[in-house]
Amino acid sequence: MSTSDAGSNLQPTRHAKFLTGSTMRHVVTMTLTGALGLMAMFFVDLIDLFFLSLIGKTEITAAIGFAGTLAFVNLSLSLGTGIAAAALVSRNLGAGRVEEARNFATNAAVFALAVSLVIAVTVAIFADNLLRLLGAKGEALALAKLYIRILCPGFALLGAGVAFSFILRGLGDARRAMYITLIIAVITAILDPILIFGFHLGIAGAAFATLAGYSGAFITGLTSIRRAHRFFAPFDPKRFVSDLPAILSIAGPAMTTQLATPFANAYMTAATAPHGDDAVAAIAIISRLVPVAFGIIFALSGSVGPIIGQNIGGNQFERVRRTLWDALTFNAVYTATTCILLFLLREQVALAFSAKGETRELVVFFCTFISWTWALAGAQFVANAVFNNTSRATYSTITNWAKATIGTIPLAYWGAIFWGAKGILVGIGIGSVVFGIISAAWAFAVVHQLNRPSLEQRSAER
């Protein structure tokens, strides 16, 4: 630890704040701040897409769609490693094992950095093959390769930044966790128009702006944990090796789980490619609209997880059950409100991205009908938080991959046969509904099983 961190605490954070107080208040606070940060991170893609759409070339929009699919793989795996960091930090902090929590914070962050480095090197080397596999060709392929290869060095910075954000959530510091990802959007929003139009760099300018944003996130996260919480233990290779099985027991299934989403997105992009660049451009717009519009749903799993983790560590299983109910209630209210707004603003959304022809039709169709299926997708994210923090991370893997395969491929395939590109959206939406219901029911069963010993004890006392 550096001794020059003036004004910071002399001792590491020791208080597990989620063991007391209203669980609904904790859910709302953690989710809103987590969502603002996460939405800001997804907003980066939307900013890129918005400014590049002003150039008026469908090939550029399609290129962002293809390249964004590869970048989303890194983000998804980073979220998986972050989930492990938050779970291990929150559970040990809730149980009063502060030094264990500090060691896991350090080693989980190092693990996240290493994973993202491997992804960056792999994508940089095989960018052409991977993009062709997604259906990219011609000018869209060339532009997508340019964008993703510039962005690759930032993958490791983003991976570590996401881990820092989740560690702060595990500590209950929602505000600083939000700042890490918020800084990405701020830097990108400032630099995008300057580099894209001022320096006439086009899609390369968008990539450089995002890379600068990732650097800002890394610096912000590292500073927050070291100075505000004094929570990083000195790195010890031997301790890293001994902690690795515990990290992998959560991160392995969590990363596998997170890969299901980019797999489904990649399939959706590849399935749409035969319908032309207009259809791919629509999917690119929808794929970037969803995380911003439904960012709170995406944040539920990572935000609710530390609340569940601390209360499991403190053996307060009734509060775990209450947290599950509160999270699902919050999800239902939010998604209903957002879907109504998307329906009312459907034409304006299409117009904002200069969408025309089939691109416009698909965007409007999504805002009118398919957006409602995200209510059940949100329920699945909440269920994942329960699974990941109760040593049942493989349950998340099962449900997410079932949704990404049997809940996506056959339904999208038959939907495309009967209704074209719109049918692909319909098929994927049906899969979200089915597996959202299954996941929520399974989560309640897990919580009931955890709560059973305390219920039996109460019954015996009576």
N, C-alpha and C positions, 0 to 999 in steps of 0.2 A: 504494500500500500504506500502511496505517496504521502509524505507529510506536508505537502504544500497545498492541500485542499482547504484553504482558509474558509472559515465560516461553516464547515460541514460538521456533522455529528462525530463525536469521538468514538462512539461505539456503533456497530452495525444495528440496523433495525431489528427489533425483537418482538414487536407486538403483532399478533394475528387479529386484525380488526374485524374479520367476518364472523367471529364466534359469538358476537353480541349484536344487538340492534335489529331493525326490520330487514328481513330477507328481501322483500320487494324493493326497499330503498337501495339495498346493495345491488340488486339485479339491475335496476334502472340506472343507477350511477355508473356502474361498471360497463353496462352495455352502451349507454349513450356516449360516454367518453371513448370506449373501445371502438364504437362505430364511427365516430368522428375521425379517429385516427385511421381506421381501416378504409373508410370511404375516401379519405384523403389520398391513401395509397392507390386505390382503384381509380380515383379521380384523375390521377396522373395519365392513365391510358386514355381517359375521356378527353382530357385537355389536348393530348397529342392528336387524337382523332379529330377533335373540333378544329384546331388550327390547320391541320393538314387537309381537312375537307374543304377549306376555303380556297385551296389551290384548284379544286374542281376536277381532279383526275380520279376516276373509279379505281384505277390500278394501285394508287397510293393507299386508298382506304382498304382495298383487299389485302395489300401487303402488310398493313398494320394488323389485319385480322389473322393472317398466317403467322407472322412473327410473334404476335401477342400470345398465340397458343403455346409456343415454346417458352416464352418468358413466364407464362402462368405455371408451367411445370416447376420452375425454380421457386416461385412464390408459394405454391402448394406444398412443396417439400419443406420450405422454410417454416410454414405454419405448423407442419407436423413436428419439426424439431422444437418449435416454440411451445407447442402444447405439452411436450415432455418436460421442458424447462419449468413451465408454470405449475404443472402437477407436482413435480418433485419438490420445488421450492415451497409451494403452499402447504402441502401435506406435512413436510418436516417442520415448517414454521408453526403450523397449527398444533403440532405435537410438542412444541417447545425445543426441538432439536435445531437450534440456530446455526451451529457450525456445519452440521450436515447440509442444511439448506444453502449456506454460502458456498460450500464445495460443489454442490450440484449446479448452482448458478454459474460458476466459472466453467465447469466441465461441459455443461449443456451448451453454453455459448461457443466454446471451442469446437464442439461436435457440429454445431450448426454451420460455423464458418467452413469447416472441412468439407461438409456435404455440398455446400453451395459452390465451393471451388471445383469439385469434381464435375458438377453439372455444367459450370461455365466452360471448362475445358472441353467437355464432351460436345456441347452445343456448338461451340466455335469450330471444332474440327468437322463435325458432321452436319453443319447447317444446311448445306445444299441437299443432301439426301433426306433429311428430316422434313424440310419444306416441300420437296417434291412428293414425299409420302402423303403430305396433307393436301396435295392437289395444286400447289402453286406452280405457275409456269409463266414464261414470257417475262414482261416487264415487272409484273407483280412479284415474281420469284427473285429477280435481281434486286429490287427495292427491299424486299423482306430480308434478304441476306445482308445487305448493307446495314439495315437497322439493327438486326439481332447481333451481329458481330461487334458493332460499336458498344452495344449494351452489355455484352457478356462479362467484361471486367467488373461491372457493378453487381453481378449476381451474389458474390461473396459478401459484399458490403450490405446488401439487402438481407441476406440470410442471417448475418450477425445482428443487424438492426432489428429484425423481427424477433429474434431470440431475446434481445435486450427488452423489447416491449413486453413480451410475455413474462419475463422475470419480474418486471415492475408490476405487472398485474398480479402475479403471485404474491407480491409484497403488499398489495392493496393500493398501490400508487397509480390510480387510474389516470390522473392528470399528466404525469410525466410520460407514461406509456403512450398517451395520445400524441404528445409533442413529437415523438420519434417519427411517426408516420405522417403527421401533419406537415413537418418540415419538407418532406418530399414534394408534396403538392405545391407548397409555397414557392420553393425554388424552381420547380418545373414551370409553373404558371408565369413566373417572371422571365425565365430564360427562353421558353418556347417561341414567343413572337419575335424576340431579338435574334435568335439563331436561325429560325425557319425563314423569316422574311427580311430581317435587318442584314444578316450575313448571307442570305440566299442559299442556305444549306439544305432546305427542304426536309426530307425525312431523316437525313443525317443530323440535322440540327435538333430534331425532336429527341433522337437517341442521346445526343450529348447532354441535353437539358435534363433528361431523366437520370443519366449517370451522375450528374452533379447533385441531383436530389437524393440519390442513394448514399452518396458520400456524406451529405448533411445528416441523414438519419443515423448512420454509423457513429458519427462524432457525438450527436445529441444523446444517443442511448448509452454509450460508454461513459460519458460525463455524468449522466443522471445516476447511474448505479454506483459509480465510484465515489462521487462527491456527496450526493444527497443521502445515500443509504449505507455507504461503506460496505457494500455487500459482496464484492468479489473477493474470494479467498485467493492467495497466491497460487499460481498454476503449479501443480505437481504431477509430472508424467505418471508416476506410480499410482497416485490417487485417481487420475483420469482413467487408467486401465481398470482399476477396481470399481469405479463408478459406471463404467461403460455398459455392463449388463443391465443395470437398473435404468439407464437412459434408453438403451435399445429396447427394453421391454415395453416402453411406452412409445418412444419415437419410431421404432420399427413399424408397428401396426398403424400409428398415427400418420406416418409418411405414406404408407401404403394406402391408407384411407384417403388421404388428401389427393393422391394421384388419380383417384377415381374421377374427380371433377374435370381435370384437364384431359383425361382419357375420353370422357363423354363429350367435352367441348371439341376435342380433335376429331372425334367421329362425326359430330354435328357439322364441323367445317368441311371434312372430306365428303360427307353425304350431300352437302349443299353445293360443292364445287361443280358437279355436272350440270347444275341449273344455271351456271354462268356467274360472272363477276358481280352482277347486280345482287344476286342472292347472297354471295359471300360477303359483300359489303354490308348487307342488312344484318347478317349474323355478327359481323364485327361491331356494328353499332349496338345491337342488342346485348352482346357479351360484355360491353363496357357500360351500358346503361344499367344493367341488372345490379352489379356490385355497388353502384352509387345510389340507385333507388332503394335497394334492399340491403344496404350496408349494415344496418342494425341486425338483420338476420344473420349475416355472415359473422358478425361480431359476437353473437350470442354464445357460441361454443367456447371461444377463448375467454370471454368475459365472465360467464357463469361458472366455468371450470374452477378458477381459484376459490370462489365462494364454496363450492362443493368440496374442493380439496381441503381447505382449512377446517371445515366442519367435520369431515371424515377423520382428519388427523386428531381433532378434539373429541371424537366419538359422539357428536351431536347429530344423530341420524334423522331425527324428526325435522331438524332445520334443513337437511338435505332434501327431504320430501317436499317441504314447503318451498324451497328454492326452485324445484322442478315445476311445481304448479305455477309459481309466480312468473317464471321464464316463459312458459307456454301461454299464459294469459297476456303477457306483454307482447309476445310474438303475434298473437291473433289481432290485437288492437292495432298494432303498427301496420301489419300487412294489409288489413282492410282499408285503412286510411290511405296508404300509398297507392293501392290499386285503383281507388276512386280517383285520386289525383292524376294517375297515368291515363286513365280513361278520358278524363276531362281535357287533358293537355296532349292527347295523342297526335293531333295534327301539328301542334307546335313542336313536339319532340322531333318528328320527322323533318320538319322545316329547319330546325336548328342545325341538323347535320346535312343540309342540302340534299336530302334523300328524294329521289325521283323514281317514277316507274315502279318496277317490282320491288326495289329497295324500300320505297315509301310504303307500299302495300304491306310488306312483311313487318315493318316496324309498327305500323298502326294496328295490324292484327295482333301482335304481341301485347301492345298496351291495352287493347280492348278485351282480350280473352285469356291469353296464356299467363299473364302476370299473376292472376289469382292463384295459380298452382304453387306460388312461392310461400303461401301460408303453411302448406304441408312440408315444403323444403325446410322452412324454419323450424318446424317441430323435429325434423331429423337432426338439425344442428344442435338443438337442445339435448336430444337423446345422446348424441356423441359426447357432449360434455360430461354426462353421467357415466358413460362407458369408460372414457379416458381417465377419469379420476377415481374409479372404483376397481382398478386393476383388471378391467375388462375391455381393453383397447381393441382387442380382436373383434369384438361385437361391432364396433364402428366400421372396421374393415369389411366385415361380412355385409352389413346393410348398404354401405356406400358402393361397394363393387357390384352387389346385386342390382342396385339401382342403375349403375353405369353400364351394365351389360344387359341382363334380361329386362330391365326396366327402361332401357333406352334403345338398343340396337333393333330388336324385332319390331317394336312399336313405331320407331322412326322409319324403318324400312317399309312397313306396310302403309304408314301415313304418306310417305313420298309417292308410293304407287298410286294411291287413290286421290291425294290432294296436292301433290307436288311439294314445293318448299314449305308451304303452310302446314302440310301434313307432318313434316319432320318436327316442327314446333309442337304440334298437338300430341304426337307420340311421346315426346320427352316430357311434356306436361303431365300426361297420364301416369307415367312412371314416378314422377315426383309425388303425386298424390298417394299412390299405393304404398310406396316405401316410407313416406312420411308417417302414415298411420301405423305401419308395422313397427317402425323404430320407436315411436312414442309409447306404444303399448309395451314393448320390450323394456324400455327405460323404467316405466312404472313397476314392472315386475322385479327389476334389479333393486330399486329403492325399497320396495316392500320386503325383499329378502334381507337387505341390510338392517331394516328397522325392526324385523321380527324379534330378535333377542330382547330389545328394550321393551317391546310390547308384551312379550311373555313375562318379563320381570315385573312390569306394572301389574299384570293380571295376577301373578303370584302374591304380590304384596297386598292386593285387595282381599 
